[in-house]
Amino acid sequence: MSAYELRRVAITILYVAGVIWGLLRTDARPVERVVLSLLWPLGPLAFLVTLAILVAASVIAYPLVMVPAVVVLAALWWALV
């Protein structure tokens, strides 16, 4: 099994575990349980979007934040590319 397949299986297991947990532990009506359990991975994505918006607003509101933010973004870009 390749590393890609192993990661895909691990992510699938994590997703299915989250769905089962959401179906069993959520105190909502059955329709809402299914919707919440299927959409649970969007929570971390929403968190990252919120952080990105807050960083963008702080760069505009506080110019002294812009230089370190640009340096960090440039370092991340360089590390990822």
DAKAVEN-V313081 format. One record per residue. N is the residue number from 1. RES is the residue in one letter. PHI is phi in radians with two decimals (NA if undefined). PSI is psi in degrees with one decimal (NA if undefined). Layout:
n,res,phi,psi
N,RES,PHI,PSI
N,RES,PHI,PSI
This chain:
n,res,phi,psi
1,M,NA,128.5
2,S,-1.33,167.4
3,A,-1.12,-36.9
4,Y,-1.10,-45.8
5,E,-1.14,-37.8
6,L,-1.11,-42.9
7,R,-1.12,-41.6
8,R,-1.11,-41.8
9,V,-1.15,-41.4
10,A,-1.11,-42.3
11,I,-1.15,-39.8
12,T,-1.12,-42.4
13,I,-1.10,-43.0
14,L,-1.10,-42.3
15,Y,-1.12,-45.6
16,V,-1.13,-39.0
17,A,-1.09,-40.1
18,G,-1.14,-38.6
19,V,-1.12,-46.6
20,I,-1.09,-43.9
21,W,-1.06,-43.7
22,G,-1.13,-36.4
23,L,-1.22,-36.3
24,L,-1.53,-33.3
25,R,-1.86,-5.9
26,T,-1.47,136.0
27,D,-1.69,67.0
28,A,-2.34,174.6
29,R,-1.19,160.7
30,P,-0.96,-40.3
31,V,-1.13,-45.1
32,E,-1.14,-35.7
33,R,-1.03,-45.9
34,V,-1.13,-45.5
35,V,-1.11,-46.8
36,L,-1.11,-40.1
37,S,-1.23,-30.8
38,L,-1.38,-27.4
39,L,-1.73,7.5
40,W,-1.04,-29.1
41,P,-1.18,-12.1
42,L,-1.28,-15.8
43,G,-1.04,-53.0
44,P,-1.08,-35.3
45,L,-1.13,-42.3
46,A,-1.09,-37.8
47,F,-1.08,-45.2
48,L,-1.15,-39.0
49,V,-1.12,-41.2
50,T,-1.09,-44.2
51,L,-1.09,-40.9
52,A,-1.10,-40.8
53,I,-1.13,-42.0
54,L,-1.14,-39.6
55,V,-1.14,-43.3
56,A,-1.08,-41.3
57,A,-1.18,-37.2
58,S,-1.21,-32.1
59,V,-1.14,-38.8
60,I,-1.31,-43.1
61,A,-1.29,-35.3
62,Y,-2.20,96.2
63,P,-1.02,-26.0
64,L,-1.19,-17.5
65,V,-1.38,-22.5
66,M,-1.10,-42.8
67,V,-1.10,-51.7
68,P,-1.09,-35.3
69,A,-1.13,-42.6
70,V,-1.14,-39.5
71,V,-1.12,-44.3
72,V,-1.13,-44.4
73,L,-1.09,-40.5
74,A,-1.13,-40.5
75,A,-1.15,-41.3
76,L,-1.13,-43.0
77,W,-1.04,-45.2
78,W,-1.14,-38.9
79,A,-1.23,-34.4
80,L,-1.49,-24.0
81,V,-1.72,NA
